[in-house]
Amino acid sequence: MVDALGGIMVFSEPWSLGDVILNSFVAFLLGLFITWVYRGTHREMGTSFSFVNTLVLLSMLMSLVVMVIGNNIARAFGLAGAMSIIRFRTAVKDTRDTAFVFYALGAGMAAGTGNLMLAVVGSTLVGFFIGLLHWAKHGTSEADQYMLSFLMLPADDETGNLIYLPHLESYCRHWKLISLKSERMGEFVKLSLLVSMKKPGQSQSLINALSNVDGIHRVSMVLGEQADVDFPS
């Protein structure tokens, strides 16, 4: 039985004070590096203060947990039982954030086992490839895509409902109507369209052009990267 378990013995016990301090400090530095990568590659306007600090804490806590468990299987099962009674109810909005949680856990686990070279080199390589994907804009559309929405006075005929069409033809390569609904007890009609601009930087020009059309109000454009809609070729 001892021989069968020998293959999973990565370190010996007990840990010295110097080992505990070194492993925890490396886990802390790796947590800071992971938050730096996260903030540098985050596409939204702001980052969550709570989330970036949680990444650092996760890295250090995982390092501590691995040192506590050691090569003792009883401790491992005890920790699993203790964790099973905890209910985590915080919803992660972006699946990419979940990947960074595992990133921090993996770095902390490597540091906690004493494999400092693996922890440092592995975390650096993962961070490098995350930055490479961000720089190459992997998975994003080549064209500028926006969610365009505006209020329009209801028209009696079909021609009146298309007063926005000439401006879309001037500034947009493709567009697709996403939703059409009544607003303010039928006083206005709200249109939402996913548009692809012909040239970068023309979104403000399109907003100005539509705002100057009689019968169109409250024009707004939001980056449409979240909408998974394919434009016709």
CORLINSUL-V145642 format. One record per residue. D_CENTER is the distance of its C-alpha to the mean C-alpha in Angstrom with 2 decimals. Layout:
D_CENTER
D_CENTER
This chain:
44.60
44.06
43.97
41.40
39.10
39.82
37.20
34.35
35.86
33.65
35.29
38.32
38.90
39.48
37.03
38.69
37.67
36.70
34.44
32.61
32.13
31.08
28.54
27.01
26.98
25.34
22.61
22.18
22.01
19.49
17.28
17.71
16.95
13.64
12.66
14.11
12.07
8.75
10.24
11.77
9.01
6.60
7.44
8.14
11.60
11.33
9.81
11.13
14.37
14.61
11.38
12.15
15.71
15.03
13.70
17.08
19.00
17.65
18.76
22.12
22.70
22.15
24.59
27.04
26.76
27.51
30.47
31.73
31.68
33.26
35.19
36.29
35.33
36.65
34.21
31.32
32.45
33.11
29.63
28.20
30.53
29.61
25.87
26.64
28.08
24.93
22.84
19.16
18.45
15.21
12.76
9.11
7.62
4.39
5.94
3.95
4.88
8.05
8.66
8.78
11.10
13.23
13.21
14.78
17.04
18.29
19.11
20.89
22.77
24.00
25.16
26.81
28.86
30.22
28.81
27.81
28.04
25.71
23.24
23.37
23.65
21.07
18.37
19.38
19.29
15.81
14.66
16.87
15.52
11.85
13.46
15.61
13.04
11.48
15.13
16.22
13.57
13.56
12.93
13.24
16.57
19.32
20.55
19.34
18.30
18.58
19.24
22.78
24.57
28.01
31.02
34.23
37.73
38.92
41.49
44.61
44.27
41.57
42.11
41.23
37.85
36.95
37.59
34.05
34.46
36.26
33.48
30.83
33.17
33.51
29.90
27.83
27.90
26.72
26.09
25.72
26.63
23.99
25.91
29.27
30.42
33.08
32.52
34.93
37.41
37.75
38.28
35.31
33.25
29.50
28.06
24.43
24.04
21.40
22.91
22.67
24.42
27.29
26.68
23.79
24.41
26.57
24.45
26.53
29.70
28.85
28.20
31.54
33.38
32.35
33.04
36.58
37.36
39.63
38.19
34.47
32.71
29.35
27.53
23.79
21.07
17.30
14.95
14.93
12.01
10.88
14.45
15.32
18.91
21.15
23.69
27.23
28.52
